[in-house]
Amino acid sequence: MARRNSVDAGAVMYAVLHPPNFAAQVAAQQRPELRKRPFVLIDGEPPADAVFAANKAARSLGVEVGMTRLQAESFPEVVSVPRTREDEGSANTLLHTVACIFSPRIEHVQAHPGTYALDIQGMNSLFGDAPQLASKLRQRIMSAGFLANIAVAQNFDAALCLALGRTGVSVVPPGYEANAMRDLPLHVLNLAAEHEDRFHSWGIRTCGQLAELSETDLIARIGQAGKRLHSLALGEWPHLMFPLEPSFEDGLVERMELDFPVEMLEPLLFLLSRMTDTLLDRVKSKARAIASLRVVLNLEGGKKHERVVRPALPLEDTPTLLKLLQLDLETHPPSATIVSLELHAQSAAPYRAQHGLFLPQSPEPGRLEVLLARLRKLLGEERVGSVELKDDHRPNAFRMIPFAPPSPAKSARPSVSVPTALRVCRPPQTVGVMLTGNAPTRVFWEGQRYAVREIAGPWRVSGQWWSEANWCREEWDVRLASDTAERVCRLAFDSRSRCWYVQGTYD
């Protein structure tokens, strides 16, 4: 059966771009003075630092990758440059951006920095046939300042091996992968060290020589790895592509440059409303809600004003989110006029709760958040929220934390026993006490006179004697009775102020 000599426009085709000696190219792009000089990149911590990469001029002088710094410095013509990972990351991002222009399905080949594989099926209507697309892709990369090899084949690994082993543009028609790879050196197959040594001892130097071996004999000598290497040399090894997908959270950003500086809050809220609508539409497309909004205001003079609005529950309506932003910016206004602004969102799953038919309805999350924001504006951040007990030996020690409702319970079992609760008085109520010996017998409280019918105590508690907040008191549990009422409460005596007060009453 005759093989096709042209590329089928409807067949699955892969284009691989590989910038050879990627790290050295990045260094030469960042420092143009190195382009006409032999140089090496040094990586690692002294004294274990070594040559990570070298340009062609340095390799022609005898420098090899893996040499120590001292060995590299023995060549007087060679310049030693430290490796900069940040520059390589920026170059990777640039190459990824260029690849995204030619295909929506891209895979990053982790074993080779800067190397990307593109699924170009159906791209012929935009960029022409495979040779035209490969040429346009290479020209675009060269205009970005990099030299890259481009290979196009129907087999993923065949295209990768051709990009690693051939210079320029290589386009292989379907069915001719084995012929195209015949003269490629074995290192393009990414061999393990043990396999490389064994093939070298057998006299195998190219992919064609490896492909001519019997697959059965190869498996018998090196195991299942032999089957994979034999299929790779023939260009027949199947590959499941894992395309890169952009992070959804990273895309939840809106930016706007202002034509004129803004001082008033009203025009700023108009712009924030449009930006919030856009972010909310983007979030709803994924069936999610907005969990937080971060506003970044760039001010005149180069300063920034950042505020974060984080509702207790994820919200899905723009008016509530905008009102929260307004109240927060009114409480914390910027110190100068605004020249540009950014709005960053973070998404979360919407809050869903099924209430019973005969249970009181809780307030809507949006209205509750607006109420809490108004209270924070009036009272201050530290006075609004939920009470959390502190891990402290001092009784009733607590702090305020942001309000966060608990997740809805699937089932609630009624409590069998109802414990006695102490309803704490804040602030404590001062009372008059008549003593008999050291124990209280009469209590004058809120204009009434009570007789102590039962008493338990005292319990002496104290703490923080090392600071100004030290405290010491005696506590009594008493049952009080008058002509018309009866109460059970806890009395406390402060030895420093010589004062009696009611700490709380029992329900």
C-alpha positions as CSV (number, residue, x, y, z in Angstrom):
1,M,0.0,0.0,0.0
2,A,1.4,3.3,-1.0
3,R,2.1,5.9,1.7
4,R,0.9,9.5,1.4
5,N,3.4,12.1,0.4
6,S,1.5,15.1,1.6
7,V,0.1,16.2,4.9
8,D,-3.7,15.6,5.3
9,A,-5.3,18.9,6.6
10,G,-7.7,16.9,8.7
11,A,-5.2,14.6,10.4
12,V,-3.9,15.2,13.9
13,M,-0.5,17.0,13.6
14,Y,1.9,18.2,16.2
15,A,4.3,21.1,15.9
16,V,7.2,21.2,18.5
17,L,9.2,24.3,19.0
18,H,12.6,23.8,20.8
19,P,15.0,26.6,21.5
20,P,18.4,24.9,21.6
21,N,20.7,25.9,24.5
22,F,17.8,27.8,26.0
23,A,19.5,29.1,29.2
24,A,22.4,30.5,27.1
25,Q,20.0,32.2,24.7
26,V,18.2,33.8,27.6
27,A,21.5,35.1,29.1
28,A,22.6,36.5,25.7
29,Q,19.2,38.2,25.3
30,Q,19.4,39.9,28.7
31,R,23.1,40.9,28.2
32,P,23.7,41.7,24.5
33,E,27.4,42.3,25.2
34,L,27.8,38.5,25.7
35,R,26.6,37.6,22.2
36,K,30.1,37.9,20.6
37,R,32.0,36.4,23.5
38,P,32.4,32.9,24.8
39,F,30.5,32.6,28.1
40,V,29.2,30.0,30.6
41,L,26.4,30.0,33.1
42,I,27.3,29.0,36.6
43,D,24.6,27.4,38.9
44,G,24.7,26.1,42.4
45,E,26.0,27.1,45.8
46,P,29.8,27.4,46.3
47,P,31.9,25.2,46.5
48,A,29.5,22.9,44.5
49,D,28.7,25.4,41.8
50,A,29.3,24.2,38.3
51,V,28.8,25.1,34.6
52,F,25.1,24.8,33.8
53,A,25.2,25.9,30.2
54,A,27.7,27.3,27.6
55,N,27.4,29.0,24.3
56,K,28.8,27.6,21.1
57,A,32.0,29.8,21.3
58,A,32.8,28.5,24.8
59,R,32.2,24.9,23.8
60,S,34.6,25.3,20.8
61,L,37.3,26.2,23.3
62,G,36.8,23.0,25.2
63,V,34.4,24.0,28.0
64,E,31.9,21.3,28.9
65,V,28.7,21.4,30.9
66,G,29.3,20.0,34.4
67,M,32.8,21.6,34.8
68,T,33.4,23.3,38.2
69,R,33.8,27.0,38.4
70,L,37.5,26.7,38.8
71,Q,37.8,24.6,35.7
72,A,35.8,27.1,33.7
73,E,37.8,30.0,35.0
74,S,41.0,28.3,33.7
75,F,39.9,29.4,30.2
76,P,40.9,33.1,30.2
77,E,38.7,34.0,27.2
78,V,35.5,32.6,28.8
79,V,33.3,34.9,30.8
80,S,31.4,33.3,33.8
81,V,27.9,34.5,34.4
82,P,25.6,33.4,37.2
83,R,22.4,31.7,36.2
84,T,19.2,33.8,36.6
85,R,16.1,31.7,37.0
86,E,13.8,34.7,36.9
87,D,14.9,35.6,33.4
88,E,14.4,32.0,32.3
89,G,10.9,32.1,33.7
90,S,10.1,35.3,31.8
91,A,11.4,33.8,28.6
92,N,9.3,30.7,29.1
93,T,6.3,32.9,29.5
94,L,7.1,34.8,26.3
95,L,7.5,31.5,24.3
96,H,4.2,30.2,25.8
97,T,2.5,33.4,24.6
98,V,3.8,33.0,21.1
99,A,2.7,29.4,21.0
100,C,-0.8,30.4,22.1
101,I,-1.1,32.5,19.0
102,F,-0.9,29.4,16.8
103,S,-2.9,26.8,18.8
104,P,-5.2,26.6,21.7
105,R,-3.9,23.2,22.8
106,I,-0.3,23.4,24.0
107,E,1.8,21.1,26.2
108,H,5.0,22.2,27.9
109,V,7.8,19.6,27.6
110,Q,9.2,19.7,31.1
111,A,12.4,17.7,30.3
112,H,13.5,20.5,27.9
113,P,13.2,24.1,29.1
114,G,11.4,26.4,26.7
115,T,10.1,23.5,24.6
116,Y,6.4,23.4,23.7
117,A,4.3,21.0,21.6
118,L,1.3,22.4,19.7
119,D,-1.8,20.5,18.4
120,I,-2.2,22.2,15.0
121,Q,-5.2,20.2,13.8
122,G,-7.6,22.6,12.0
123,M,-5.1,25.5,12.0
124,N,-4.5,25.4,8.3
125,S,-7.4,27.8,7.6
126,L,-5.6,30.5,9.7
127,F,-1.9,29.9,9.0
128,G,-1.8,27.7,5.9
129,D,-0.5,24.2,5.6
130,A,2.0,22.6,7.9
131,P,5.2,24.0,6.3
132,Q,3.7,27.5,6.2
133,L,2.6,27.3,9.8
134,A,6.0,26.1,10.9
135,S,7.8,28.9,9.0
136,K,5.5,31.5,10.5
137,L,6.0,30.1,14.0
138,R,9.8,30.2,13.7
139,Q,9.7,33.7,12.3
140,R,7.5,34.9,15.2
141,I,9.9,33.3,17.7
142,M,12.9,34.9,16.0
143,S,11.3,38.3,16.2
144,A,11.0,37.8,19.9
145,G,14.8,37.3,20.1
146,F,15.1,33.5,20.2
147,L,16.4,30.9,17.7
148,A,14.2,27.8,17.7
149,N,13.9,24.5,15.8
150,I,10.4,23.6,14.6
151,A,9.3,20.1,13.7
152,V,5.9,18.9,12.5
153,A,4.8,15.3,12.5
154,Q,1.7,13.2,13.1
155,N,3.4,11.5,16.0
156,F,4.1,13.6,19.1
157,D,7.4,12.1,20.1
158,A,8.6,12.0,16.5
159,A,8.1,15.7,16.3
160,L,9.9,16.2,19.6
161,C,12.9,14.1,18.5
162,L,13.2,15.9,15.2
163,A,13.0,19.3,17.0
164,L,15.8,18.2,19.3
165,G,18.0,16.7,16.6
166,R,17.5,18.9,13.5
167,T,18.2,22.6,12.9
168,G,15.6,24.8,11.3
169,V,12.1,23.6,10.1
170,S,11.3,19.9,9.6
171,V,8.0,18.7,8.3
172,V,7.3,15.0,8.1
173,P,4.4,13.5,6.1
174,P,2.3,10.9,7.9
175,G,3.9,7.4,7.7
176,Y,7.5,8.7,7.1
177,E,8.5,9.2,10.7
178,A,10.9,6.3,10.8
179,N,12.7,7.5,7.7
180,A,12.9,11.1,9.0
181,M,14.4,9.9,12.3
182,R,16.9,7.4,10.9
183,D,20.0,9.6,11.2
184,L,19.1,11.3,14.5
185,P,21.5,10.5,17.4
186,L,20.2,8.4,20.2
187,H,20.3,11.2,22.8
188,V,17.1,12.7,21.4
189,L,15.3,9.7,22.9
190,N,16.2,10.9,26.4
191,L,17.9,7.7,27.3
192,A,18.7,6.6,30.9
193,A,22.4,6.5,31.7
194,E,22.5,2.7,31.8
195,H,20.8,2.3,28.5
196,E,23.1,4.9,26.9
197,D,26.2,3.0,28.0
198,R,24.7,-0.4,26.8
199,F,23.8,0.9,23.4
200,H,27.2,2.5,23.1
201,S,28.9,-0.9,23.9
202,W,26.7,-2.5,21.2
203,G,27.7,0.1,18.6
204,I,24.3,1.6,18.3
205,R,24.6,5.3,17.5
206,T,21.5,6.4,15.7
207,C,17.7,5.9,15.9
208,G,17.8,4.0,12.6
209,Q,20.2,1.5,14.0
210,L,18.0,1.0,17.1
211,A,14.9,0.6,14.9
212,E,16.5,-2.2,12.9
213,L,16.9,-4.3,16.1
214,S,14.4,-7.0,16.9
215,E,11.8,-5.7,19.4
216,T,11.6,-9.2,21.0
217,D,15.4,-9.4,21.5
218,L,15.5,-5.9,22.8
219,I,12.8,-6.6,25.4
220,A,14.6,-9.8,26.5
221,R,17.8,-7.8,27.2
222,I,16.7,-4.5,28.7
223,G,13.1,-5.2,29.8
224,Q,9.9,-3.3,28.9
225,A,12.0,-0.1,28.4
226,G,13.2,-1.7,25.2
227,K,9.7,-1.8,23.7
228,R,9.3,1.9,24.4
229,L,12.7,2.9,22.9
230,H,12.1,0.7,19.9
231,S,8.7,2.4,19.2
232,L,10.2,5.8,19.8
233,A,12.9,5.1,17.2
234,L,10.3,4.1,14.7
235,G,8.1,7.2,15.5
236,E,5.2,5.0,16.6
237,W,5.0,5.5,20.4
238,P,1.5,6.8,21.4
239,H,1.3,9.9,23.5
240,L,-1.6,11.3,25.5
241,M,-1.4,15.1,25.3
242,F,-1.9,17.1,28.5
243,P,-2.6,20.6,27.2
244,L,-1.9,23.6,29.5
245,E,-5.0,25.3,30.7
246,P,-4.9,28.9,32.0
247,S,-5.7,29.3,35.7
248,F,-9.2,30.5,36.2
249,E,-8.4,32.4,39.4
250,D,-5.5,34.2,37.7
251,G,-7.9,35.6,35.1
252,L,-10.2,37.2,37.6
253,V,-8.5,40.6,37.3
254,E,-9.8,43.9,35.8
255,R,-7.6,46.9,35.2
256,M,-8.4,50.4,34.1
257,E,-6.2,53.5,33.4
258,L,-8.0,56.8,34.1
259,D,-7.8,59.7,31.6
260,F,-7.9,62.2,34.5
261,P,-7.0,61.7,38.2
262,V,-10.1,61.0,40.3
263,E,-10.6,62.4,43.8
264,M,-14.3,61.8,44.5
265,L,-15.7,58.4,45.5
266,E,-18.8,58.5,43.3
267,P,-17.0,58.3,39.9
268,L,-14.8,55.6,41.3
269,L,-17.8,53.5,42.3
270,F,-19.2,53.9,38.8
271,L,-16.1,52.3,37.4
272,L,-15.9,49.7,40.1
273,S,-19.5,48.7,39.3
274,R,-18.7,48.0,35.7
275,M,-15.6,46.0,36.7
276,T,-17.5,44.0,39.3
277,D,-20.2,43.1,36.8
278,T,-17.5,41.8,34.4
279,L,-15.9,39.7,37.1
280,L,-19.2,38.4,38.4
281,D,-20.3,37.3,34.9
282,R,-17.0,35.5,34.5
283,V,-17.4,33.8,37.9
284,K,-21.0,32.8,37.2
285,S,-20.0,31.1,34.0
286,K,-18.2,28.5,36.2
287,A,-21.2,28.3,38.6
288,R,-19.2,30.0,41.4
289,A,-19.5,33.1,43.5
290,I,-17.2,35.9,44.6
291,A,-15.5,35.2,47.9
292,S,-13.3,38.3,48.1
293,L,-12.5,41.5,46.2
294,R,-9.1,43.2,46.4
295,V,-9.0,46.8,45.2
296,V,-5.7,48.3,44.3
297,L,-5.7,52.1,43.7
298,N,-2.6,53.5,42.1
299,L,-2.2,57.1,43.5
300,E,-0.3,60.1,42.3
301,G,3.3,59.9,43.4
302,G,3.7,56.2,42.9
303,K,1.9,55.1,46.0
304,K,-0.7,52.3,46.2
305,H,-3.8,52.0,48.3
306,E,-5.1,48.4,48.8
307,R,-8.2,47.2,50.5
308,V,-9.7,43.7,50.7
309,V,-13.4,43.1,51.1
310,R,-14.1,39.5,52.2
311,P,-17.7,38.7,52.9
312,A,-18.6,36.0,55.4
313,L,-20.4,34.1,52.6
314,P,-19.7,34.1,48.8
315,L,-21.9,36.6,47.1
316,E,-23.5,36.6,43.6
317,D,-25.0,40.1,43.3
318,T,-23.2,43.3,42.2
319,P,-25.2,45.8,44.4
320,T,-24.1,44.1,47.6
321,L,-20.5,43.8,46.6
322,L,-20.4,47.4,45.5
323,K,-22.0,48.6,48.7
324,L,-19.3,46.7,50.7
325,L,-16.6,48.3,48.6
326,Q,-18.2,51.8,49.1
327,L,-18.4,51.4,52.9
328,D,-14.8,50.1,53.1
329,L,-13.4,52.9,51.0
330,E,-15.4,55.5,53.0
331,T,-13.9,54.0,56.2
332,H,-10.4,53.9,54.7
333,P,-10.1,56.6,52.0
334,P,-7.0,56.9,49.8
335,S,-4.5,59.6,50.7
336,A,-4.1,61.1,47.2
337,T,-5.9,61.3,43.8
338,I,-6.3,58.0,41.9
339,V,-4.7,57.6,38.4
340,S,-5.5,53.9,37.8
341,L,-7.2,51.0,39.6
342,E,-7.3,47.2,39.7
343,L,-9.9,44.8,40.9
344,H,-8.9,41.3,41.8
345,A,-11.5,38.7,42.7
346,Q,-11.3,35.3,44.3
347,S,-14.1,32.8,43.6
348,A,-15.6,30.1,45.7
349,A,-18.6,27.7,45.6
350,P,-21.9,29.4,46.4
351,Y,-23.3,29.0,49.8
352,R,-26.3,26.7,49.8
353,A,-28.5,26.0,52.9
354,Q,-31.9,24.2,53.1
355,H,-34.0,25.7,55.9
356,G,-36.9,23.9,57.6
357,L,-40.5,25.0,57.0
358,F,-41.1,25.9,60.6
359,L,-37.7,27.5,61.4
360,P,-37.2,31.3,61.5
361,Q,-35.6,32.6,58.4
362,S,-32.1,33.9,58.8
363,P,-31.2,37.3,57.2
364,E,-30.0,37.3,53.6
365,P,-26.2,37.0,53.4
366,G,-25.9,40.2,51.4
367,R,-28.1,42.3,53.8
368,L,-26.2,40.9,56.8
369,E,-22.8,41.8,55.2
370,V,-23.9,45.4,54.5
371,L,-25.1,45.7,58.1
372,L,-21.8,44.4,59.5
373,A,-19.9,46.8,57.2
374,R,-21.9,49.8,58.4
375,L,-21.3,48.7,62.0
376,R,-17.6,48.5,61.4
377,K,-17.6,52.0,59.9
378,L,-19.4,53.4,63.0
379,L,-17.7,51.4,65.8
380,G,-14.3,50.3,64.3
381,E,-12.9,47.0,63.0
382,E,-12.1,45.6,66.4
383,R,-15.6,46.0,67.8
384,V,-17.6,44.0,65.2
385,G,-17.4,40.3,64.6
386,S,-17.8,37.0,66.5
387,V,-16.6,36.3,70.0
388,E,-13.8,33.7,70.3
389,L,-12.6,32.5,73.7
390,K,-8.9,32.8,74.2
391,D,-6.6,30.0,75.3
392,D,-5.9,31.8,78.6
393,H,-6.2,31.0,82.3
394,R,-8.1,34.2,82.9
395,P,-11.9,33.6,83.1
396,N,-14.0,34.9,80.2
397,A,-11.0,36.0,78.2
398,F,-12.0,36.5,74.6
399,R,-11.2,38.4,71.4
400,M,-13.2,39.5,68.3
401,I,-12.7,37.7,65.0
402,P,-14.4,38.3,61.6
403,F,-17.9,37.0,61.5
404,A,-18.2,33.6,59.6
405,P,-21.4,31.6,59.9
406,P,-20.9,27.8,60.3
407,S,-21.6,25.5,57.5
408,P,-25.2,24.1,57.4
409,A,-25.5,20.9,59.4
410,K,-27.1,17.9,57.6
411,S,-29.0,16.8,60.7
412,A,-29.5,18.3,64.1
413,R,-30.3,16.1,67.1
414,P,-32.1,17.7,70.0
415,S,-30.1,18.0,73.2
416,V,-31.3,15.7,75.9
417,S,-29.8,17.6,78.9
418,V,-30.0,21.4,79.4
419,P,-27.0,22.5,81.4
420,T,-27.1,25.5,83.7
421,A,-25.8,28.6,82.0
422,L,-24.0,31.6,83.6
423,R,-25.3,34.9,82.0
424,V,-22.2,37.1,82.4
425,C,-22.8,40.8,83.2
426,R,-20.7,43.1,81.1
427,P,-19.7,45.4,82.6
428,P,-20.0,43.8,86.1
429,Q,-22.7,45.4,88.3
430,T,-21.5,46.9,91.6
431,V,-23.4,45.7,94.7
432,G,-23.3,46.3,98.4
433,V,-22.6,43.3,100.7
434,M,-22.9,42.8,104.4
435,L,-20.5,40.2,105.8
436,T,-20.7,37.8,108.8
437,G,-17.2,36.8,109.4
438,N,-15.8,36.5,105.8
439,A,-18.9,35.3,104.1
440,P,-21.7,37.5,102.6
441,T,-25.1,37.4,104.3
442,R,-26.9,40.4,102.8
443,V,-26.7,41.8,99.3
444,F,-28.0,45.3,98.2
445,W,-28.6,45.1,94.5
446,E,-30.6,47.4,92.2
447,G,-32.4,49.0,95.0
448,Q,-33.5,45.8,96.7
449,R,-32.3,43.9,99.7
450,Y,-31.6,40.2,99.4
451,A,-30.8,37.6,102.0
452,V,-28.2,34.9,101.2
453,R,-30.0,31.6,101.6
454,E,-27.3,29.3,100.2
455,I,-23.6,29.9,99.5
456,A,-20.6,28.1,98.0
457,G,-17.1,29.4,98.0
458,P,-14.9,31.3,98.0
459,W,-12.7,30.4,95.0
460,R,-9.6,32.6,94.8
461,V,-8.4,33.3,91.3
462,S,-5.6,35.6,90.1
463,G,-3.2,36.0,87.3
464,Q,-0.8,38.2,85.2
465,W,0.9,39.4,88.4
466,W,4.0,40.3,86.2
467,S,2.2,43.0,84.3
468,E,-0.1,46.0,84.8
469,A,-3.1,43.9,83.9
470,N,-2.8,41.7,87.0
471,W,-6.0,40.7,88.6
472,C,-7.0,38.9,91.8
473,R,-10.5,38.2,93.2
474,E,-12.6,35.9,95.3
475,E,-15.8,34.3,93.8
476,W,-18.9,33.1,95.5
477,D,-22.0,31.3,94.2
478,V,-25.0,32.4,96.2
479,R,-28.8,32.0,96.1
480,L,-30.5,35.3,97.0
481,A,-34.0,35.8,98.2
482,S,-36.2,38.8,98.9
483,D,-39.9,39.3,99.7
484,T,-40.8,39.2,96.0
485,A,-37.9,37.6,94.0
486,E,-35.2,35.0,94.1
487,R,-31.9,34.9,92.2
488,V,-28.9,32.6,91.8
489,C,-25.8,34.5,90.9
490,R,-22.0,34.7,91.2
491,L,-20.5,37.4,93.4
492,A,-16.9,38.5,93.2
493,F,-14.7,40.6,95.6
494,D,-11.8,42.6,94.1
495,S,-9.2,42.8,96.8
496,R,-7.4,45.7,95.2
497,S,-10.4,48.1,94.9
498,R,-12.2,46.6,97.9
499,C,-15.3,46.3,95.8
500,W,-18.1,43.7,95.5
501,Y,-19.8,43.1,92.2
502,V,-22.1,40.6,90.4
503,Q,-20.2,38.7,87.8
504,G,-23.2,36.9,86.3
505,T,-26.6,35.2,87.0
506,Y,-27.5,31.6,86.5
507,D,-30.5,30.7,84.2
